[in-house]
Amino acid sequence: MKVVGWRAKDVFRGIADQAFANAEIVMDEVVSIARNLCPVGTISRPIPPGGKYWQERIPGALRATIRRVSRKDKNNIRVYAGNKKVYYARFVEYGTVKTRKKPFVRPAFQQVKGRILRGIKNGK
């Protein structure tokens, strides 16, 4: 038996597109978990002599920068935290000499890791 004209490239492209869309859904779950795990706090210092307070960080700013970035042309999906204004994401995740680490992205990925392959295949 011979199958002719079944357009293999189109079929495989459709399968790959669906798998990429399912992977985006799985990584959105990682983003959601990371946002829930992200520590939110304020650091305030009094400024003499007015007694006003200066906030070093805006509460929730780090949580708001957690996002998924997809590059379909490179088959690449990443989860990022931080930006130019919220530069301290890596300090929170990995800690510094003076502060202890409070990871939020890696534990989120670890929670989903066992379901990633199944999610990409089945879309769940």
Order of alpha helices (4+ residues) and beta strands (2+ residues): alpha-beta-beta-alpha-beta-beta-alpha-alpha-alpha
